[in-house]
Amino acid sequence: MKTEERGPLSGLVTVKADWDTPAVIILDQTELPNREVYVRLTTPEALWKAIYHLKVRGAPAIGVAVAYGVAVCMRPFADAPFADFFRHFVELKKYLATSRPTAVNLFTALDRMEKCILQHRDLPTPEIVICLQRESEAIRAEDAGACRRIGAWGLGLLTPGMGLLTHCNAGHLAVSEYGTALAPIYLGQERGYQFRVFADETRPLLQGARLTAYELQKAGVDVTLICDNMASVVMKKGWVQAVLVGCDRVAANGDVANKIGTSGVAVLARYYGIPFYVLGPTSTVDLACPRGEEIVIEERKPEEITEKWYARRMAPAGIHVYNPAFDVTSHELVSAIITERGIAYPPYAETLPGLVRSR
């Protein structure tokens, strides 16, 4: 079960598993762009903290890490009777589900691992553990394949030399290979499209500055870093012909939950007449969620705004802070939702189900 990386960043592995000395191995993204540090995770607590503290992040990458984590963390119970084995899994699933409530891939991966256990409940538990390993590798392989197909569909909407703007990080670091929103850029890079990319810094955790700018530059893409509040300026100057963003969850009506600031970019794009494309695997589409208002939005600690990244505090002590990790972009502002199964156009309540159910 060897994990192989391809594409323009083949030497950069976001998440993989070591089955010989069981562990989930992640690239610690909190250390980027200054250091490439890999961390071994062997306990539920370590995996939970890595997800919550964004050492591993991006909805698809979280799903892969959790799948690997279940296979690793269930190894100590390999000799237990099935009833005890399954009880430990249920506890593990409930615990890991609290790490990032907005990313639907987290729950999809946990549900798949549960289904795998129940499908093989008649096998000895050591063999069930092997099945979990295989299922987790299948989840990773499916993600990698989906990303390349998303890139191909997305590239079909773009033309050489375009100026593109992206927000947060939906690239190689957020998935297994290529990315979602960045996948068309990487495929275009391979084919000589010479895109010019503007990367929003993405306050307050700077995923655009630390991660997107880092990986695009590493891949040789023409990338310019801008502050979030500069997006309007580059759009007004005519430097942007399309916006590409990822998604953590898509509601049945096409409302999109993505990193905080995405909805503002969508409003600007609509004003300037620029297509606003959302790219993600169909696993991020939640048909059970009718509209964006139903999506649980994670709120994070005030220190990420008042202190993080600063040599000294940059806000008054005791100030009230509102720090949502995501916002919801109305489906009315989304030009198209690009998946590995094809492209959905409005009305999304009619077009998304067909793509999702063809999985």
N, C-alpha and C positions, 0 to 999 in steps of 0.2 A: 504494500500500500504506500508507495512512494509518491509524495506530492511533487509535481513538476510545475515550475512557473514558466510562462511564456510571455511574449510581448515585449514592449519597449523597456520595461522595468523588471526583466526576468531575474535579476540578482537581488531583488527586494521582496522578501517574503513577509506578508502581513500576518498570517496565522497558519500553523501547521501542527501536526501531531507527531509525537515520538511514541511508538508502540513498544519499543524494546525496553526502555525505562520510562514507563507511561507518564506523559506530561503533555499539556498544551503549550506550544511555544509561540509567543507573540512578539512582534516588533513593538516596543514601548513607544507609542506615538507622542507621549508627553515629553520625550527627550528630543524629538525632532524640532527644528532641522539641524541641530548642532551635533547630535550623536545618534548613531544607529545602534540601539541596545536591544538585545533579545532577552526575554524573560520566560522562565519555565513556570508553569502553573500546575500544581498537582492536587490542590484542595478546592472544595466549593468556595471557601472564604476567599482564597486568592483569586479565583475566577470572578467572583462577584465584585471584588474591589477593582479588578482590572477593567471590568466593563463600566462600573459606576464612575471611576476616575478617568475614563476615556483613554486608558492605555491601549485598549482595542476599541474601535468605534467604527461607525458606519453600519447601517442595518444589516446588509448581507454578511459582513465580516463578523458581526456579533452573532448572527445565526450559526455560522460555521464554528466559531469559537465555543459556543454553547453546546453544539452537537458533539464536538471533540471532548468538551468538558464532561458531558454526561458519560461518555464511553470511558474516560479516564477515572472519573470519580466513582463509578460503579464497580471498578475492578476489585476493591477490597471486599466486596460482598459476593464475589463470584462463586463461592462455595456455600452460600446460604440457601435455605429452602426458598422456593419461588415466592411464597407469601411474604417472607422477610425481605427478600430482594426487591420486590415491587414496592413494599412499604418505604424502604429507603429511597427508592427512585421518586416516589410521590413527594417525599419531604424535600429532596433535592430540587425537583421541578418547581415546587412552590417557592423555595428560597431564591433560586436563580431568576424566577419571573419578576422579582421585585427590583432587579438591578437597573433596568431601563424600561419604564412602562410604555413609552411611545413607539418603540421599534417593533413592528409586527413580526419581523423575521425571527426575533427571539422566541416568541410564542409558537410560531410555525415550526421551528426546529425542535422545541421541547415536545410539541404534540407528535411530531414524526418519530422522535425517539421513544415516546410512550407507545405509539402504534407498533413500532418494531418489537418492543418487549412483549406486548400482548399477542402479536402474531406468532411469536416463537415461544410462548409460555410452556409448551409441551417439551421443549428441549431442556437439557441440563443447564443450570445457570452459567457455568463457564462458557458454554456455546452461545448463550444469549449475549454475553459480553462481546464475543467475537462478532456477532451480528450487529451490535451497536457500533463497533468500530467500522464495519463495512458501511453501515447506514450513514455515519458521519462523513466518511470519505465520499459517499454518493452525493451528499448535500453539498460538499465543497466542489465536486466535479460539475454538478448541475449549475452552481453559481458561476463558475468560470465559463461554462458554455453559454449561459444566459447573457453574461456581460458582453461577450464578443458579438452575439446576435443583436443585442441592444445597440451596440456600436454600429453595426451594419445598417440597421433600420434608421438610426439617427443620421448617419452620414448621407443617406439618400435625400435628406431634407436640406443639406448644406452644399455650398459650392466653394471651390478653391479660392483662397485669399480672404475669406470672410473674417470679420472681427467678431469674436464671441466673448460673452461675459458669463462667468459662473460664480456661484455663491457657496460657501462652506467647502467641504471636500467630499466629492462623490467620484473619486478616482481609484487608482490601484490600491491605495492604502485603506479604502473603505470596503473592499471586496476581496475576491481571490485573485483576479486578473483584470486588467484594463480599466475597471470601474464601470459606472453607469453613465452619469452625465459627462464624464471625461472620455468614455470609450470611443465616441465618434472622433474626438480630437486625436487620440492615439492611432486609430485606424487611418485617419487623414494624414497624420504625420508619416506613417509607413508608405502612403501612396502619393506623397508630395503635394498635399493640399496647401501647405504653408499658411495655416490659420494664425491669426493674431489673437491671443487670449488675454482678457482682463480678469484678474482674480480678486474678488472682494476679500478684504482681510478677515471678515466675519467675526466681529466682536460678540461676546467678550473673550472667547477662548481661542480666537485667531486661527481657526482651522484652515482658512484660506491662505493666510500669511505663512503659517508654519508647515502646512501639509500640501495644499494644492500648488502653491508657488514652488515649493521644494520638489515635488515629484514631476511637475511639468518641466521645470528647468533641468532636472536630472535626465529627462527624456529628450532634451534638445528642442522643446517647443518654445516658440516666441511668446513669452508670457510677461505681462506687466502687472505688478501688484498695485492695487488702489485701496484706499480706505472705503468703508461701506458707504459713506456719504458723498463719495465722488462718482457713483454710478450714473447719476443724472447728467453730470458734466460730459462724460465720455459718450453717453447716448446722444446728447444734444449735438455734439461735434460730428456725429455720423460715424463714429469709430466702431459701433456695435451693430451687427446685422441679425444676431440671434442670441437669446439667453438660454443656457443649458443648466438645469439644476437637477439634483437627485430628489429622493423622497424617503421618508421613514414610514409613512403610512398614507394610503390613498383611500378615501371613503368611496362608497358606491356611486355617489353623484359626481365624483371627480374632484372634490375638495382635497387639497394636498397638505399634509403636515410635513414640514421640513425645517431645517435649522432656522432659528430666529433671524429675521431680516429678509427672508425669502419673499414674504407677501409684499413688502415694500418694493422690492425689485420688480415684482410682477406688475404693480401699479405703475411704476415708471415705464416699464416696457409697453404697457397698453397706451400710455400717454404719447409715447414717441413712435408708436406703430411698429414695434419690434416683436417678432414671434417669441413667445415664452414657452419653452419646451420642458416638460418634466420627464425624466428618464429613470426607469427602475424596473426590476423584475416583477412579474405578476404576483409573486409571493408577498409583495408589499401592498397589494390591493386587497382591501378588507371589505368584501361585499356584505358582511354582517353589520358593518358600520354605515348607516344611511347617509350621514353628512358630517362635515368637519367638526361641528359643535359637539359631537359625541366622542371625539378623540381626547384621551387623557393627555394633557400637556405637562411634562415634567418641569418642576421649578427647582432651581439649583441654589446653592449657597450665595449669599450677598458678597462674600469675599472675592468671588470671581470678577466682580465689577469694581469693587472698591480697592482691592489690594493686589490681586494676582497680576504678575508681570511687572509690577512697579518696585523700585528700590525702597520707596516709602509710600504710605497710604495716600491715595489721591481723592478721597471723599471725606466729608466731615464725619467724625465719630458719631454713631447713633443715628445716622441718616436712614430713612426708610428706603429699602431697595426691592425692586420687582425684577426677578431674573428668570423668566421662562426660557427653557432651552429651545423651544420650537414655536412656530406660529403656523396658522392655517391659511393657505392661499385659496381663495374662492375659485371654484371651477370656471367661473365666468372669465377669469383672467388667464386661463391655461389654453394655449393654442393647440397642443396635442400632448398625449401621454404615450411615451415610446417604451415598449416592452420587448422582451425577447420573442414574443408571439406576434408582434406586429404593432401598428400604430392605432391608437384610439383617438377619434375626434369627437367633438360635441355632437349630440348630447351623450355625455359619458354614462348616464344611467342605462342607456341602451347599448352602447358599444363596449364598455368594460366587461360585462358579464361573459360575453362570447369569448374574449381573450383569456379570461381567468379560467373558465370551465373547459377550455381546450388543453389545459395542462395535463 
